[in-house]
Amino acid sequence: MIEKILTEFGPVGFPLQEAVGYSVFGCGHTNPKVREVSIKLIASIYKYVGDPIKDFLKDVKESTMKMIEDTLSKTEWIKVVEPPKR
């Protein structure tokens, strides 16, 4: 759903800090499925925002950050050049 929002409207005005913060919280969950979905959400946001997303990942444990970085290294960044749909 978030990827659809970013695709249709672009990252401008998207609450990046809140979405990434929520994902970071999920990365620390005891359920591995929650951690997996949280990392996928970070990757979906990264796809449209790029490296600036890393500014919001400072509180992530080193082991979790390794998994996130591995996922991001496999994620292609899409440079949004068209204005978002309204």
PEBEL-V775394 format. One record per residue. N is the residue number from 1. OMEGA is omega in whole degrees, 0 to 359 (none if undefined). BURIAL is b if it has 9 or more other ideal C-beta (glycine too) atoms within 8 Angstrom, else e. Layout:
((N	OMEGA	BURIAL) (N	OMEGA	BURIAL))
//
This chain:
((1	180	e) (2	178	b) (3	178	e) (4	178	e) (5	180	b) (6	179	b) (7	185	e) (8	188	e) (9	181	b) (10	184	b) (11	181	b) (12	180	e) (13	178	e) (14	182	b) (15	184	e) (16	184	b) (17	181	e) (18	181	e) (19	179	b) (20	178	b) (21	177	b) (22	179	b) (23	178	b) (24	176	b) (25	179	b) (26	179	b) (27	179	b) (28	182	e) (29	180	b) (30	180	e) (31	182	e) (32	179	e) (33	178	e) (34	178	b) (35	181	b) (36	180	e) (37	179	b) (38	178	b) (39	177	b) (40	177	b) (41	177	b) (42	179	b) (43	178	b) (44	179	b) (45	179	b) (46	182	b) (47	184	b) (48	185	b) (49	181	b) (50	187	e) (51	178	e) (52	178	e) (53	183	b) (54	177	e) (55	181	e) (56	185	b) (57	184	b) (58	183	e) (59	183	e) (60	178	b) (61	184	e) (62	181	e) (63	178	e) (64	180	b) (65	177	b) (66	179	e) (67	179	b) (68	181	b) (69	176	e) (70	180	e) (71	181	b) (72	180	b) (73	179	e) (74	184	e) (75	180	b) (76	179	e) (77	179	e) (78	179	e) (79	181	e) (80	181	e) (81	178	e) (82	176	e) (83	181	e) (84	176	b) (85	178	e) (86	none	e))
//
